[in-house]
Amino acid sequence: MNPSARRVAAIVCFVAITCLGDTATGDILVSANEGKYDLSSGRGRAIENPEPDSLTILDFAQFPPRVNHVTGVANSVIGPPSNVAITPDERFALVANSVSRYTDDPKKPVPDDVLQVVALRGAASSVVARVKVGQQPSGMAINRAGNLALVANRADGTVSVLSIEVDKVAVRETIVIGDVASEPSDVAINPAGTLALVSLNKAGVVRVLQIVDHHVEVAERLIPVYGQPYHLQIMPDGLLGLVAGAGNQNGPDADLLTLIDLTAKPIHTIDHVKVGTGPESFDISPDGRLVAVVLMEGSNVAADDPQRAEHAWLRLWKREGKSLTKLQEVKIGRIPEGVCFTPDGKYLVVQEHAAKRLTVFAVGADGVKETAVQVPIPGFPSALRRADRPR
C-alpha cells in the first residue's frame, strides 16, 4: 500500500510569517520550496504563472513541529538539496537561487547568481539581504564557528568564500575549482573548520580545500569517486567524508556512496557502499551513528517508462568505525529531494516532491518508524537543512 494511504496527515499549526523569537536554539529545520518547476510527471515542466517560491521553517521544540511558511524566497530544485544553509545560532539562513528561469529544454536552465540572507528570528522571517556570488550557486556549507560560508557555483567552476559578521554576509574571494564544464555542485566543511570537500559533478572527482585564517587554498590532489558526485557531507567527528554518486538516474542500475578517509595522508577513497538507484540526497545523524539516504528508484521517470515506480525508498545505514552496515529500508513518496535529521536526532524529515509535502519519521535505536505527521508545503521541495552547531 502506498505510504500516503497508510498515514494520516497530522494537524499542525501553520503560522504565516510570524515571530520565531521565542524559539529555543537547536530545534529548527528549513525546507526550500520552489513554485516554478514540476518534476512529478517524470519529464519536468516549467509552470506558467507559478506560485512564489518559499521557505518552510519547522520548529521541533514541540511535536508536532510548529510550521512557518515564508513566501518570496527564490530557490530552485535544480542542484543538490543543500542549496540552503543555516548559521549555527539559527539566526539566519542562506538560500541560493540557482536558476533564474527555465527554458523549453529542462537541461538548459538560465543560471542565476543570487544568494539570499533570510532572518529566521525577530519580528518576521524575511529576506534581509541579497549577495551576488558565482553562476548557478548550488550546494553550500557554513562552518561551526558561524563566520565563514562556502558556495559551490555550478555554472562557472568556482567556489565563493563568504564572511559572516553579525548580520552582514559578504564575498571575501572567489576561487577556481575546475573548468566551467566540471560543475562543482556541493561543498562540506569539517567540524574543525580547517578543511572542505567539493564535488565536481561532471569531472567525477572531489577536491580538497584547506582553510587557514579564513583563507581558502585548493589542494592539487583530485580524489576519484563513483559516478557523478553530487551531495556530500563530513562525519561529525571529521574522520570520514561521504559522497553520493549517480550513474544513470533514469535506469535500474545501483549507485554508490563513496567513503573518503580524511585522516589518511594523502586523503583518499577507502570504500564504496551500494545504496540503490538515484541517491538524490543523504544525511548523517548529529551523533554520527546513522546515515539516511533517499533514492529515486524509478519514481522520477515518466508514467509510460517501464522503470516507473509509484514509490521511492528511504534506506538507513549504521556506522561501524570507517564502514557502513545496512540497517533498514522504508517506502516513501515519489521523487524524494532532501532528507534531514532534526538537531537532536530524534526525528528524520523527508521531502516528497510529487506530493508537495514533508514526512516525519521517529528515530530509534533500530532505525526509523512512521509518525502521523505529514506537513503540506506551498511548493515543490528543493532543499532541506539543519544548522551544524559546535559540540
Secondary structure, DSSP 8 states (H G I E B T S, - for coil): --HHHH-------B-TT---TT--TT-EEEEEEESSEE-TTSS-EE-SS----EEEEEETTSSS-EEEEEE-----SSS-TTSEEE-TTSSEEEEEEEEEE--SSTT--EEEEEEEEEE-SSSS-EEEEEEE-SSSEEEEEE-TTSSEEEEEETTTTEEEEEEEETTEEEEEEEEE-S-GGG-EEEEEE-TTSSEEEEEETTTTEEEEEEEETTEEEEEEEEEE-SSEEEEEEE-TTSSEEEEEEES-TTSS--EEEEEEESSSSS-EEEEEEEEES-EEEEEE-TTSSEEEEEE-TTTTS-TTSTT--S-EEEEEEEEETTEEEEEEEEEE-SSEEEEEE-TTSSEEEEEETTTTEEEEEEEETTEEEEEEEEEE-SSEEEEEEE-----
